[in-house]
Amino acid sequence: MRKLFLFAALIGLSACASNPDKMTASYVSPITYQNHSCTQLSAEAQRVHRRTSDLYGTLDKESSNDTAQMAVGLVLFWPALFFLEGGDGPQAAEYKRLKGEYDAIEQTSITKNCGIEFKQAAPEPTTNNQEAEKTLND
């Protein structure tokens, strides 16, 4: 019985959505942005930051929901763990790619001495685009 419980827990854990704070950025070459002006880099950084912030909120919620479902499943009814949806989907892939783009934009900005300040912490979900722009520009 104990082995079955451990097996169910391992299956359930593999189906959980990843926390966006623990997702690593996909590599995007800074060469992609080498022909952009500082103004264009700033605008692109704001666009990427807004979308990343939106995705962060969605992915964080999915991760929290999966964690809660896992806890309930382990305590109350472990066979239900086999039916967890979870897992990382296309939004997680987009989030990782955007983090890579953000890094590439930052590297290009530094190379060109643009003076754009970039926030390294995971973005907080925003309620509108103006908040995302304000966060980036502060």
N, C-alpha and C positions, 0 to 999 in steps of 0.2 A: 504494500500500500504506500509506504514511504517513497519507494522508487518511482511509483506512478505519479505521485504528487510532485516530485522533483522534475520528472519528465514534462509534466504539464506546465510547470513554472518556466522551464526553459523554452518550451514552444511559445508560451505567451509572451515572454520577454523578446523573442525574436520578431514578434509581430507588432511590437509597439513602435509608434512614431518617435523619431529622434527629437531631442530637445534642440532647438535652433542655436542655442548658445554653444552646443558641442559640435556643430557642423563646421567642417573646414571648407575654406574657399576653394573652388576649382581654379586651376591656373588659367589666366588670361594674359596673353603677352602685352606688355606696355606698347609694343610697336603698333598695335591696333589704334592707339590714340596719338601717335607721334605727329600727325599732320593737323591736329586740333590746336586752335589758339587757346590761350588761357581762359578767355571768356567762354569758349565752347566746352572746355574741360570743366569749368565751374557749372555750367548748365547741365552737362551730362552727369556730373557727380550728384547734383540735386535730383535729377530724374531717377538715377539708380538708387539713391538714398530713400526717396519716397516709396518706390516699389519694394525695396528691401524691408522697409518699415512695415508696410502692409502685409507682406509675406511673413515677417517675424511674428506678428500678432496671430495670424492664422495658424502657423506651425506650432507656436507656443501653446495655443488652445488645444490643438490636436494632441500634442504630447501630454498635456495635463489630463485630458480626457482619457487617453489610453492608460496612463498611470493609475487613474482612479478606477477604471474598469478592471485593470489587473489586480489591484488591491481587493476589490469586491470579489472578483473571481477566485482569488486565492483563499479568501476567508470563507465565502459562502458556498460557492459552487464551482469548483475547479474545472469540471468538464466544459464549462462555458468559455474557458480560455482558448479552446480550439477554434472558436468562432469570432475571435477578435479581428476586426478589419485591419486597423493599424498599418504599420510599415511606412516607409518613406515613398511618397509618390512624386509626381511631376513638379509639384510646388516646391518640394525640398531640393530637387535638381535645379530648378530656376533660382532658388535662394542661394545655393552654393555658387552658381554661375555669376549671379549679380555681385556676390561678395568678391569674387575674383575680378570682375570688371571694376569694382570700386577700388580694389588694391592697385590694379593697372592704371587707373586714372590718377590715383595718388602718386604712384611712381613717376608717371609722365609729368605731372604737375611739379614734382620736386626737381626733376631733370631740367625743366624749363624755367625754374625759379618763379612760379606763378604766385606763390604766397597764399595758396588756398589751404585753409585749415580743415582737416578731416578728423571726424570722431572715430575712435577705434572700438569703443564699446559697442555691444550689440544694440541695434536701434530699438527704441521703445515704439510700440504701436502708436500711430498718430490718428487724430480724428479728422484732420484735413491736410491738404497739401501745404498750406501756409505754415503750419507747425513744423513740418519736415524741413522746409526751406529755412525757417528761423533757427532750428537746431543745427543745421549745416553751417549757417553763416555766423553763429555765435562764437 
